[in-house]
Amino acid sequence: MASAYDIVLKPIITENTMDLAQAKKYTFKVAKDATRTQVKNAVEQAFEVEVAKVNIVNVNGKAKRLGRTAGRTAAYKKAIVTLTENSKTIEFFESL
């Protein structure tokens, strides 16, 4: 059994995700093999909140070039976690 911090790797901080945070929707980079249920349990355990819904998106790497050399950035999985109405907010996102 993986710990909560093995499943939820790091938050994704962009202008769009900060706007979603106002509606209690938080975005995290998660492990590639994580399921919705595992992400829900990990967020509830790590931040002591109640999760209503989890949406998961597989993000493909972008094609990049550096001179003649072509490559790709790493692909990853992100999760958008919606909290319940009576759940407390995640303090990490409040300070940004």
C-alpha positions in Angstrom: 0.0 0.0 0.0 1.5 3.3 -1.1 1.4 6.3 1.2 -0.6 9.4 0.3 2.5 11.3 -0.7 3.5 8.5 -3.2 0.1 9.0 -5.0 -0.2 12.8 -4.8 3.1 14.1 -6.1 2.8 17.9 -6.2 0.2 20.7 -6.8 -0.1 22.3 -10.2 0.0 26.1 -9.8 -1.3 28.1 -12.8 -3.6 31.0 -13.2 -6.4 28.6 -14.2 -5.9 26.3 -11.3 -5.9 29.2 -8.8 -9.2 30.3 -10.2 -10.6 26.8 -9.7 -9.3 26.8 -6.2 -11.9 29.5 -5.3 -14.6 26.9 -6.1 -12.9 24.2 -3.9 -11.4 22.5 -7.0 -7.7 21.7 -6.5 -5.3 20.3 -9.2 -2.5 17.9 -8.4 0.1 15.9 -10.4 -0.4 12.2 -9.4 1.3 8.9 -9.9 0.8 7.4 -13.4 -0.8 4.2 -12.1 -3.1 6.0 -9.5 -6.9 5.4 -9.7 -9.7 7.8 -8.8 -10.3 6.0 -5.5 -6.6 6.0 -4.6 -6.4 9.8 -5.3 -9.5 10.5 -3.2 -8.2 8.5 -0.2 -4.7 10.1 -0.5 -6.0 13.7 -0.6 -8.4 13.0 2.3 -5.6 11.5 4.3 -2.9 14.1 3.5 -5.0 17.3 3.9 -7.8 16.1 6.2 -10.6 17.2 3.9 -13.7 15.6 2.4 -13.5 14.8 -1.3 -16.7 14.9 -3.4 -15.4 14.1 -6.9 -12.1 13.3 -8.7 -11.5 14.0 -12.4 -8.3 12.5 -13.9 -6.6 13.6 -17.1 -3.6 12.0 -18.8 -1.4 14.8 -20.2 0.8 13.9 -23.1 4.3 15.3 -23.4 4.9 18.2 -25.8 7.3 17.9 -28.8 10.3 20.2 -28.2 13.4 21.0 -30.2 16.8 22.3 -29.2 18.7 22.9 -32.4 18.7 19.8 -34.5 17.7 17.6 -31.6 14.0 16.8 -31.2 12.4 15.2 -28.2 9.4 15.2 -25.9 8.7 16.5 -22.4 7.5 13.9 -20.0 3.9 12.8 -20.0 2.1 12.8 -16.6 -1.3 12.3 -15.0 -3.2 15.1 -13.3 -6.2 15.0 -11.0 -8.7 17.7 -10.4 -10.2 17.2 -6.9 -13.5 18.8 -5.9 -14.2 19.1 -2.2 -17.6 18.9 -0.5 -19.5 22.1 0.5 -18.9 21.7 4.2 -15.2 20.6 3.9 -12.5 22.9 5.0 -10.2 24.4 2.3 -6.6 23.2 1.7 -4.4 25.8 3.4 -1.5 25.4 0.9 -3.5 27.0 -1.8 -4.8 29.8 0.4 -1.3 31.2 1.0 -0.6 31.7 -2.8 
